[in-house]
Amino acid sequence: MERFRDLLVVQSCIQRVRLTGILLPLLLLLLASHILSGCNRSTTLSPAGSNADLSATLQQQMSLDQALETATEDNRPGILQQMGPPDAFSLAFEQINGQMIRQEEWSYFDDQTRFDFVDGTLLWTVAIEPLSEAAIYASYYDPQGFRQGMSLDQVQDLLSDQELVQEDTAENGFPGGTIVAGDQILLGFDQDRLVFVQTFPLMLEVTP
């Protein structure tokens, strides 16, 4: 068991370095623009897999602009009750049309479904590919624990059970930005305020 835990730690560190390298340009772009890729799309909610009953009750067709103009309903508690915490998620706080919004994507790989929210309102479901059995999900994170305006110190308190690695983005041309990497999680800060969170599965390299 101790050797297995050591393997997880090593693989987590390797994955953290790899994903930091892959996602660093994206995080820098988000810190610079605060605009999440694909935010202007218009999509019809599509039931998928075992979530058909849940999705059917929430079925709607709504663009992001329409969502911003209508009263919001927080559909996340219902998703959490039926599905549990997401296997991985991303969230970003964005300034769109003069309004600060919270955009989230919750992924459930075993159910091959992703739920997309704006300010808690479910706008779309998207079919996704399953992962291998060697994947370890980041379902121990609660997306709702990360709030708009959180400082780096507040996030460090929230994640006090792990070691976080920080990187200042000033050398990359974005002064005031900070990227933080933890256990299966990356966070972006602008002027000491949280603007982006991404958790990701850990893919173990299993050898015969």
N, C-alpha and C positions, 0 to 999 in steps of 0.2 A: 504493500500500500504506500509506503514512504517513497519507493522508487517511482511509483505511478504519479504521486503528487509532485515529485521533483521533475518528472517529464512534463507535467502540465505547466509548471512554472517556467521551464525552459521554452516550451512551445509558445506559451503566452508572451514571453519576452520577444521571441523571434517574430511572432505574428504582429506584436505591437510595433516593432521596428519596420517590418515590411509595410504594414498598413499606414503607418505615419508617413513613409516615403511615398506611397501611392496617393494618399488623401491630402497630403500637405498642399499641393497646388489648388485643390478644390476648396480646402479650408481658407486658404489665403484669398481666393476669389470671393468666397462668402463674406469674409471679414471686410473685404474692400467694397463690395456692392450691396450686401445684405439682401440679395435677390436669389431665392432658391430656384434651381433649374426646373423648368416645366411649370411654373406657377400660373402661366396664362392659358393652360390647356382647359378644354371643356370636354368632359367625359361622362358617359352614362354609367351609373352604378351597376355592377354586374355580379349576381350571386355566384359563388364559387364553392364547390366541394361541400363539406359538412356544414358550411355557414349559410346555406341557402335560406333557411327559415329566418335567421337573424337578418340577413341582407334584404330579404323580401320586405320585412317590416320597415326598412330604412331606404327602400329604393327611391331614387330621385335622379333627376338630371339637372345639374347646376354648374355653372361656370364659377370661377373664383370671384368675378365681379358681382355675380348674383348673390353669392354667399355673403359677401361683405355688406350687401344692401338689405339682407333679411335678418330677422331675429335668430340668434343662434340657440341650438339645443345641444347640450353636452351628451353625446352618445358614447363617450369612452367608458363610463361605469358599466353600461350594459355589455360592452365588448369584454371588459375585464371579468365580469361575472361569468360569462359563458366561455371565454377563451383562455382566461388567465393572463399573466403578464406576457408581453410580446417576446419572441425569441431574439429579436433585435429591433431597434427603432432609430429613427433620426427625427430631430426637431430643430426648427429654426425660428427665430423671432425676426420678422421682416416688416419694414416700413413700406406699405403699398397704398397708393392713392391717399397719402397723408394719414393712414391708419396703421397702427402697430398690430400685427396679427401673429398668431402662433400656428405654424404649419408642422404637422407630424405625419410620419409614416410608420406604422406598426406592422412588422412582418412575422408571420407564423408559417414556418417552412414545412412542417409536417402536414399542415392543412393547405399548403401551396396558395396562401392568400395574404395579401397586404391590404391594410386599411389606411386610407388617407384622410386626415382631419384638418380642418381649419377652425381655430378657436373652439375645438372640441366637437364640432359638427362633422359627422361622417359625410364626405362628399363622394368618394369613389372606393371601390374595391378593385384590386388588380391581381390577376393570376401570376404567381411566381414559381420558379423552379424549386423543387426540394433539394436539400443538401444531403451529403453522404452521412452514413451512420456514425462516422468518426467525428462529426461536428459537435462542438459543445456550445450551447446557446448562451446568450447573455441575459437570460430571463430573470436574473436576480436584481436587475435594475428596474425601478419604477419611473416611467416617463413623467408622471405627475409630480415627482419629487423635485424636478428642475423647473424653476419659475423665472419669468421675465425679470430682468434687473438684478439677478443674483450676482454677487461679487465673487472673485476668485477665492477669497477667504471663506465665504459661505459654502462654495462648492467643495473646498478642501475639508470643511467640517462635515459635509454630507458624505464624503468619501474618505473619511478619516481612517478606515480600516485597510487602506492600501497605499502604496507608494505611487505618487504622481510625478511625472516628468514634464517639465515646462520648457517651452521654446518661444523666445521672443521673436516676433515677425518683423522687427524693424530692419534687420539685415536683408529681408526680402522685399523691402520697399513699402511696408505697411506699419508705420509707427503707431504705437498704442495697442497693437494686437498681441495676443498671447494664445498659443496652442498648448493644450494640456493632454497628455496621454496617460491612461491608467489601465486597469485590467479589462480588456475588451471594450474600451471606451475612449473616444476622442472628444474634446470640448474646445470650442473657440470663444475667445473673449475679445471685445472691442472696448477700449477705455475702461477696463476692469468690469465690464458687464457681459454676462453670458449671452451669446447670440446663436450658438450652434452646439448640438450634441449628437453624437453618432455612436451607437453600440454595434458590435459586430460579432458573429460567431467565431469560435476558435476552431480552426481546421487542423486536427492532429494528423501528422504524417505517420501512418501506420505502415510498418515494414513486416514482411513475412517472418 
